[in-house]
Amino acid sequence: MEIEKAYFTLPEVLARWSMPEVDLVYLAENDQLRLSVRILNLPIEFGDFEETDDGRCFSIPTERSLFNGLLDLHVHDVFQLFRLGEVSITRFRTAKADYACFYGSRECLKIRKPDLVLRREERDRFEAATGFGGASGLKPAGKFYASADYQSVRCSGREFRLGPIQAQVVRILHAAAMRGDPWQSGKAVLSQAGSRSLKMADVFKSKTDWPLLIESNKRGAYRLAGV
């Protein structure tokens, strides 16, 4: 009987994927795999960043609480951790806000390698995108691969660096492909991605080879190429 875990230790992940640790480190340091840490009742502030008309950026706190759960590490902290053996974390990544950090008298948290975990949803995302499997270990990589934020994508033998809206479009189309419904209304996808444009070509006009990433049926529907 397998326990339904929300996260896994690095030894568990390495055993599942039959992968040497050096390869997992490479993936994490290059933002192809996002690692997390377990936070237990520590004072965390969540907030968003806003930019003024003159280009200055400032933070707006949206929530403060004694947080209990998982928070993701920034790439530069992962890089230092694997080289130095430990690192003091002041800020975290989180899907619920632009930033997460400590507040009050708590300034940082010292993290060591055994503290690192991988979220279940991040494990499943990576396996679906790359062809890594549980029981059979490494499988041949498919035609499509995306980083955790979908701003770095490999498809049809090409590498694509995407902006935030472009990345959201690809994320939505990839999720649709994974659930067996690849063809999606272009207008619906763009609206869901937060685009003001109603034309896929306008959103991807900075990528001349974007048809190698996203296919059109010429009737308003789109899907990821080769997925």
Secondary structure, 3 states (H helix, E strand, C coil): CCCCCCEEEHHHHHHHHCCCHHHHHHHHHCCCCCCEEEEEEEEEEEEEEEECCCCCEEEEEEEEEEEEEEEECCHHHHHHHHHHCEEEECEEECCCCCEEEECCCCCCEEEEHHHEEEEHHHHHHHHHHHCCECCCECCCCCCEEECCCCCEEEECCEEEECCHHHHHHHHHHHHHHHCCCCCEEHHHHHHHCCCCCCCHHHHCCCCCCHHHCEEECCCCEEEECCC
